[in-house]
Amino acid sequence: MARVRARTNDWRGYLFISPAVLLFLIFIAGPFVAAIVLSFYHWDLLTPAVFSGTDNFRALFSDPLLWKVMGTTFLFAFASVVTHIIGGLLLALAVNRAMNKVLSYLVRTAIFFPFIISWAAVALIWKYVLDPTFGLVTYYLAEIGITSPQWFTDPHWALVGIIGIDFWHTIGFTFIIMLAGLQTVPKTLIEAARTDGANSRQVFFNVTLPLMSPTIFFATVITFIGAFQIFEPMQIISNGGPDDSTMSIVMYLYQTGFQSFQIGYACAMALLVFLVIMSVTLLQFIGARKWVYEE
């Protein structure tokens, strides 16, 4: 009887997890395996696929545009990580200070609200706000005698504009993570440090920051992964220009696969992106052993 009940429970358990397993197989495992297989073929979606061996992978190393957009993507990801960690931590420290609960709720909502807006809407809004002819920023800068940069037509300013827009849109998520981590720091340790004569700076760097290191590490990993896969703002606002200065690796992958119909080469590129993200994340975990405080 006990064996029958155990088998029934096993069957019910498999039944409950089957939707998640099915979704994983259809949307993650299946496409991943298909990408590996197709990376060894030449295929344009219209004619039968032709086996090409490692041609697509060899082409990766001789594609100058690929390495240019890879550098742009790394630069964007690095800037995103630095600005989000510093900005999110400063905002969390400001909001965590003693203030009226209603005011605290309104401030948290205001900071997080842009994150729930779709990237398409955000990109279109900022494309017009920063327009060099009739944008709001251009108008108000002109009012104080400053000439607005040609944000999305100047190669020196285009990526800076995209980085700024990404910060405005996604800082709310990092802020919430930092605020949650900050509120887990035991107040007794802070009070003990102050009792021993530590000032605010010493308390922050010797107590608060070390205890928040797991939160900062988590935010760093998540921010890098998201930033390295940036696509929407660059596609909608600047279409990768000018002079490919705002083209990300995912955008180049999209153009290769769905505009040039080089599916095999796009799959090889996708595997390269996967390996880069996995390698950087692994390095972050290895490096975390030296600076992340574990209780």
C-alpha positions in Angstrom: 0.0 0.0 0.0 2.8 2.4 0.9 4.5 1.7 -2.5 1.3 2.5 -4.3 1.0 5.8 -2.5 4.6 6.6 -3.2 4.1 5.9 -6.9 1.0 8.0 -6.9 2.8 10.9 -5.3 5.7 10.6 -7.8 3.2 10.7 -10.7 1.5 13.8 -9.3 4.9 15.5 -8.8 5.9 14.8 -12.4 2.5 16.1 -13.5 2.9 19.4 -11.6 6.4 20.1 -13.1 5.5 19.0 -16.6 4.3 22.5 -17.8 7.6 24.0 -16.7 9.6 21.2 -18.3 7.6 21.4 -21.5 8.2 25.2 -21.7 11.9 24.7 -21.1 12.1 22.1 -23.9 10.2 24.2 -26.4 11.6 27.6 -25.7 15.1 27.0 -24.3 16.5 23.6 -24.8 15.0 23.1 -28.3 16.1 26.4 -29.8 19.6 26.0 -28.2 20.1 22.5 -29.8 18.7 23.8 -33.1 21.2 26.7 -33.0 24.1 24.4 -32.5 23.0 22.2 -35.4 22.3 25.1 -37.8 25.6 26.7 -37.0 27.2 24.0 -39.1 25.0 24.8 -42.1 24.5 27.5 -44.7 20.8 28.2 -44.8 18.8 31.2 -46.1 15.3 30.0 -45.0 14.2 29.6 -48.7 16.4 26.8 -50.0 17.5 23.5 -48.3 20.3 23.8 -45.8 23.8 22.8 -46.9 26.3 21.4 -44.5 29.3 23.7 -44.3 31.3 22.2 -41.4 33.1 24.9 -39.4 32.9 27.6 -42.1 30.6 29.8 -40.1 32.9 29.7 -37.0 35.9 30.5 -39.1 34.0 33.4 -40.6 33.5 34.9 -37.1 37.2 35.5 -36.7 37.5 37.3 -40.1 34.5 39.6 -39.7 35.8 43.1 -38.8 32.3 44.4 -38.1 31.6 41.6 -35.6 34.6 42.6 -33.5 33.7 46.2 -33.7 30.1 45.6 -32.5 31.5 43.3 -29.8 33.7 46.1 -28.5 30.7 48.5 -28.5 28.6 45.9 -26.6 31.3 45.4 -24.0 31.7 49.2 -23.6 27.9 49.6 -23.2 27.8 46.7 -20.7 30.7 48.1 -18.7 29.1 51.6 -18.6 25.8 50.1 -17.7 27.2 48.0 -14.8 29.2 50.9 -13.3 26.4 53.5 -13.6 23.7 51.1 -12.3 25.7 49.8 -9.3 26.8 53.3 -8.2 23.5 55.0 -9.0 21.3 52.3 -7.6 23.3 52.2 -4.3 23.3 56.0 -3.9 19.5 56.1 -4.5 19.0 53.2 -2.1 21.0 55.0 0.6 19.0 58.2 0.1 15.6 56.5 0.3 16.6 54.2 3.2 17.2 57.2 5.4 14.6 58.1 7.9 11.7 59.7 6.1 7.9 59.7 6.1 6.5 56.3 5.0 4.2 58.0 2.4 7.1 60.0 1.0 9.3 56.9 0.9 6.6 55.0 -1.0 6.2 57.8 -3.5 9.9 58.1 -4.1 10.4 54.4 -4.6 7.4 54.3 -7.0 8.7 57.2 -9.0 12.2 55.6 -9.3 10.9 52.2 -10.3 8.0 53.4 -12.6 10.2 53.8 -15.8 11.2 50.2 -15.5 7.7 48.9 -16.2 7.4 50.9 -19.4 8.2 48.9 -22.6 11.5 49.6 -24.3 9.7 50.5 -27.5 7.8 53.3 -25.7 10.9 54.5 -23.9 13.0 54.5 -27.1 10.4 56.6 -29.0 9.9 59.0 -26.1 13.6 59.8 -25.7 14.2 59.8 -29.5 11.9 62.9 -29.6 13.0 64.4 -26.3 16.6 64.4 -27.5 15.8 65.4 -31.1 18.4 68.1 -32.1 15.7 70.2 -33.9 12.6 70.3 -31.7 13.4 68.1 -28.7 12.6 69.3 -25.2 16.3 69.0 -24.1 17.4 70.9 -27.2 14.9 73.7 -26.4 15.8 74.1 -22.7 19.6 74.0 -23.4 19.1 76.7 -26.0 17.3 78.8 -23.4 20.4 78.9 -21.3 22.8 79.3 -24.2 24.0 75.8 -24.7 24.0 74.0 -28.0 22.6 70.5 -27.8 24.8 67.7 -29.1 23.6 65.8 -32.2 22.7 62.9 -30.0 22.0 60.2 -32.5 23.7 61.5 -35.6 27.1 62.1 -34.0 29.2 58.9 -33.5 30.8 60.5 -30.4 27.5 61.1 -28.7 25.2 58.4 -30.0 26.3 55.6 -27.6 26.4 58.1 -24.7 22.8 58.9 -25.4 21.8 55.2 -25.4 23.7 54.6 -22.2 21.8 57.5 -20.5 18.4 56.3 -21.8 19.2 52.7 -20.5 20.1 54.2 -17.1 16.8 56.1 -16.9 14.8 53.1 -17.9 16.4 50.3 -15.9 17.9 52.0 -12.8 14.7 51.3 -10.9 15.3 47.5 -10.9 18.9 47.9 -9.6 17.6 50.4 -7.0 15.0 47.9 -5.6 17.7 45.2 -5.4 20.1 47.6 -3.5 17.3 48.9 -1.2 16.3 45.3 -0.3 20.0 44.4 0.4 20.5 47.6 2.4 17.5 46.8 4.6 18.9 43.4 5.5 22.0 45.0 7.1 21.6 44.5 10.9 21.1 47.8 12.6 22.7 46.4 15.7 26.1 46.2 13.9 25.8 49.8 12.8 24.8 50.9 16.2 27.7 49.0 17.7 30.2 50.6 15.3 28.9 54.0 16.1 29.2 53.2 19.8 32.9 52.4 19.2 33.3 55.8 17.7 33.1 55.1 14.0 31.8 58.0 11.9 29.3 57.7 9.0 32.0 57.1 6.4 33.7 54.4 8.4 30.4 52.7 9.2 29.5 52.6 5.5 32.8 51.2 4.2 33.5 48.8 7.1 30.1 47.6 8.0 27.4 48.4 5.4 29.3 47.8 2.2 30.8 44.5 3.2 27.4 43.2 4.3 25.9 44.3 1.0 28.6 42.7 -1.1 26.3 39.6 -2.0 23.6 42.0 -3.2 26.1 44.1 -5.2 27.5 40.9 -6.7 24.0 39.7 -7.7 23.2 43.1 -9.2 26.5 43.2 -11.1 25.9 39.7 -12.7 22.3 40.5 -13.6 23.1 43.9 -15.0 25.9 42.6 -17.2 23.8 39.8 -18.7 21.0 42.2 -19.5 23.2 44.9 -20.9 25.2 42.6 -23.1 21.9 41.6 -24.8 20.7 45.1 -25.4 18.7 45.5 -28.6 15.6 47.6 -28.6 16.9 51.2 -28.1 19.6 50.8 -30.6 17.3 49.3 -33.2 14.5 51.9 -32.7 16.4 55.1 -32.0 19.5 54.9 -34.2 19.3 51.7 -36.2 22.9 51.0 -35.2 24.2 54.2 -36.6 25.9 56.5 -37.2 28.8 54.5 -38.6 27.7 51.4 -36.6 28.7 53.3 -33.4 25.5 52.0 -31.6 25.2 48.6 -33.1 25.2 45.9 -30.4 26.1 42.2 -31.0 22.4 41.1 -30.7 21.4 43.7 -33.2 24.1 42.5 -35.6 22.9 39.0 -35.0 19.3 40.0 -35.8 20.3 41.8 -39.0 22.4 38.8 -40.1 19.7 36.2 -39.5 16.5 38.0 -40.4 17.6 40.7 -42.9 20.5 39.0 -44.7 19.0 35.5 -44.1 22.4 34.0 -43.1 20.8 31.7 -40.5 23.8 29.4 -40.0 26.2 32.4 -39.5 23.7 34.0 -37.1 23.5 30.8 -35.1 27.2 30.7 -34.8 27.2 34.2 -33.6 24.5 33.4 -31.1 26.7 30.6 -29.7 29.5 33.1 -29.4 27.3 35.5 -27.4 26.3 32.6 -25.1 30.0 31.7 -24.5 31.0 35.3 -23.8 28.2 35.8 -21.3 28.9 32.4 -19.7 32.6 33.1 -19.5 32.2 36.6 -18.0 29.7 35.3 -15.5 32.0 32.5 -14.5 34.9 35.0 -14.0 32.6 37.1 -11.9 31.8 34.1 -9.7 35.5 33.3 -9.4 36.4 36.9 -8.5 33.6 37.1 -6.0 35.5 34.8 -3.7 37.9 37.6 -3.0 35.5 40.4 -2.2 32.0 39.0 -1.5 31.4 38.7 2.3 29.7 35.4 3.2 28.2 35.1 6.7 
